[in-house]
């Protein structure tokens, strides 16, 4: 569980991550236990929605 920083702050921090390439964030996603994949090209709206959904999940706990 991460800190409650807000979607904009998370995106700002992610924009400085080493996985940024040519202005696009490369996401390392877990396909299943022991198998990761790198995804570049997720629309910002989808990333925002995922962060917001996780933030909402944590606020209910």
Residue frames as a rotation matrix with the C-alpha (Angstrom) as fourth column:
UNK 1
0.589 0.808 0.000 0.00
0.808 -0.589 0.000 0.00
0.000 0.000 -1.000 0.00
UNK 2
-0.450 -0.759 0.470 1.42
0.758 -0.603 -0.248 3.35
0.472 0.245 0.847 -0.99
UNK 3
-0.715 0.147 -0.684 0.86
0.418 -0.695 -0.586 6.77
-0.561 -0.704 0.435 0.52
UNK 4
0.340 0.896 0.286 -2.24
0.884 -0.200 -0.423 8.78
-0.321 0.396 -0.860 -0.41
UNK 5
-0.598 -0.696 -0.397 -0.61
0.467 -0.706 0.533 11.36
-0.651 0.133 0.747 -2.66
UNK 6
0.344 0.740 -0.578 -3.34
-0.271 -0.511 -0.816 11.95
-0.899 0.437 0.025 -5.21
UNK 7
0.689 0.030 0.724 -3.38
0.577 0.583 -0.573 10.96
-0.439 0.812 0.384 -8.87
UNK 8
0.929 -0.320 0.187 -1.55
-0.098 -0.699 -0.709 14.05
0.358 0.640 -0.680 -10.17
UNK 9
0.418 -0.812 0.406 1.33
-0.869 -0.228 0.439 13.62
-0.264 -0.537 -0.801 -7.71
UNK 10
0.321 -0.272 0.907 1.72
0.067 0.962 0.265 9.94
-0.945 -0.024 0.327 -8.57
UNK 11
0.825 0.019 0.565 1.82
0.559 0.120 -0.820 10.78
-0.084 0.993 0.088 -12.29
UNK 12
0.800 -0.579 0.155 4.37
-0.538 -0.808 -0.240 13.52
0.264 0.109 -0.958 -11.63
UNK 13
0.228 -0.733 0.641 6.60
-0.700 0.334 0.631 11.11
-0.677 -0.593 -0.437 -9.72
UNK 14
0.452 -0.001 0.892 6.19
0.377 0.906 -0.190 8.42
-0.808 0.423 0.410 -12.36
UNK 15
0.990 -0.051 0.128 7.26
0.096 -0.413 -0.906 10.89
0.099 0.909 -0.404 -15.07
UNK 16
0.413 -0.894 0.172 10.72
-0.904 -0.426 -0.045 10.98
0.113 -0.136 -0.984 -13.45
UNK 17
0.617 -0.112 0.779 11.05
-0.283 0.892 0.353 7.20
-0.734 -0.439 0.519 -13.25
UNK 18
-0.441 -0.894 -0.082 13.86
-0.490 0.163 0.856 5.37
-0.752 0.418 -0.510 -15.05
UNK 19
-0.413 0.342 0.844 11.23
0.606 0.795 -0.025 3.50
-0.680 0.501 -0.535 -17.09
UNK 20
0.592 0.534 -0.603 10.29
-0.083 -0.704 -0.705 6.68
-0.801 0.468 -0.372 -18.98
UNK 21
-0.476 -0.707 0.523 11.35
0.517 0.256 0.817 6.38
-0.712 0.659 0.244 -22.60
UNK 22
-0.873 0.075 0.483 10.76
0.401 -0.453 0.796 8.98
0.279 0.888 0.365 -25.32
UNK 23
-0.755 0.564 0.335 8.15
-0.620 -0.780 -0.084 10.68
0.214 -0.271 0.938 -23.14
UNK 24
0.283 0.856 -0.434 6.21
-0.555 0.515 0.654 7.46
0.783 0.056 0.620 -22.60
UNK 25
-0.081 -0.228 0.970 5.98
-0.967 0.255 -0.021 5.55
-0.243 -0.940 -0.241 -19.37
UNK 26
-0.275 -0.053 -0.960 6.86
-0.394 0.917 0.063 1.88
0.877 0.395 -0.273 -19.66
UNK 27
0.291 0.478 0.829 4.86
-0.956 0.114 0.270 -0.11
0.035 -0.871 0.490 -17.13
UNK 28
-0.780 -0.466 -0.418 6.13
-0.402 0.885 -0.235 -3.39
0.480 -0.015 -0.877 -15.73
UNK 29
0.139 0.946 0.293 3.03
-0.976 0.080 0.205 -5.51
0.170 -0.314 0.934 -15.15
UNK 30
-0.715 -0.314 0.625 2.68
-0.496 0.857 -0.137 -8.92
-0.493 -0.408 -0.768 -13.58
UNK 31
-0.349 0.570 -0.744 1.05
-0.735 0.327 0.594 -11.35
0.581 0.754 0.305 -16.03
UNK 32
0.815 0.459 -0.354 1.12
-0.083 0.696 0.713 -14.10
0.574 -0.551 0.606 -13.40
UNK 33
0.790 -0.552 0.267 3.42
-0.329 -0.015 0.944 -15.08
-0.517 -0.834 -0.194 -10.57
UNK 34
0.067 -0.906 0.419 6.94
0.297 0.419 0.858 -15.19
-0.952 0.067 0.297 -11.95
UNK 35
-0.292 -0.128 0.948 6.05
0.954 0.033 0.298 -13.62
-0.070 0.991 0.113 -15.32
UNK 36
0.035 0.217 -0.976 6.29
0.238 -0.950 -0.203 -9.89
-0.971 -0.225 -0.085 -15.89
UNK 37
0.091 -0.024 0.996 5.71
0.995 -0.047 -0.092 -7.96
0.049 0.999 0.020 -19.09
UNK 38
-0.661 -0.338 -0.670 6.67
0.350 -0.929 0.123 -4.44
-0.664 -0.153 0.732 -20.12
UNK 39
0.183 0.802 0.569 3.88
0.979 -0.096 -0.180 -2.33
-0.090 0.590 -0.802 -21.57
UNK 40
-0.761 -0.371 -0.531 4.53
0.297 -0.929 0.222 1.03
-0.576 0.011 0.817 -23.20
UNK 41
-0.907 0.384 0.174 1.64
0.010 -0.393 0.920 3.00
0.422 0.835 0.352 -24.49
UNK 42
-0.278 0.844 -0.458 -1.11
0.960 0.245 -0.132 2.85
0.001 -0.476 -0.879 -21.91
UNK 43
0.008 0.348 0.937 -3.23
0.369 -0.872 0.321 5.98
0.930 0.343 -0.135 -22.31
UNK 44
-0.870 -0.379 0.315 -2.83
-0.093 -0.501 -0.860 8.45
0.484 -0.778 0.400 -19.46
UNK 45
-0.092 0.923 0.375 -6.57
-0.884 -0.249 0.396 8.25
0.458 -0.295 0.838 -18.80
UNK 46
0.588 0.282 -0.758 -6.25
-0.052 0.948 0.313 4.52
0.807 -0.144 0.573 -18.07
UNK 47
-0.418 -0.804 -0.424 -3.26
0.516 0.174 -0.839 5.06
0.748 -0.569 0.342 -15.78
UNK 48
-0.732 0.222 0.645 -5.18
-0.525 -0.787 -0.325 7.81
0.435 -0.576 0.692 -13.96
UNK 49
0.323 0.944 -0.063 -8.20
-0.727 0.291 0.622 5.54
0.606 -0.155 0.780 -13.58
UNK 50
0.328 -0.272 -0.905 -6.07
0.356 0.923 -0.149 2.70
0.875 -0.273 0.399 -12.19
UNK 51
-0.772 -0.636 0.004 -4.37
0.273 -0.338 -0.901 4.98
0.574 -0.694 0.434 -9.65
UNK 52
-0.485 0.669 0.563 -7.71
-0.776 -0.626 0.075 6.47
0.403 -0.400 0.823 -8.62
UNK 53
0.490 0.697 -0.524 -9.27
-0.394 0.713 0.580 3.01
0.778 -0.079 0.624 -8.24
UNK 54
-0.047 -0.591 -0.805 -6.41
0.612 0.620 -0.491 1.78
0.790 -0.516 0.333 -6.05
UNK 55
-0.882 -0.254 0.397 -6.58
-0.093 -0.733 -0.674 4.97
0.462 -0.631 0.623 -3.99
UNK 56
-0.046 0.955 0.294 -10.31
-0.849 -0.192 0.492 4.46
0.526 -0.227 0.820 -3.48
UNK 57
0.439 0.146 -0.886 -9.73
0.110 0.970 0.215 0.82
0.891 -0.192 0.410 -2.47
UNK 58
-0.493 -0.748 -0.444 -7.22
0.577 0.100 -0.810 1.90
0.650 -0.656 0.382 0.16
UNK 59
-0.747 0.220 0.627 -9.45
-0.471 -0.841 -0.266 4.63
0.469 -0.494 0.732 1.58
UNK 60
0.337 0.938 -0.081 -12.14
-0.652 0.295 0.698 2.04
0.679 -0.182 0.711 2.36
UNK 61
0.203 -0.319 -0.926 -9.77
0.397 0.891 -0.220 -0.17
0.895 -0.322 0.308 4.38
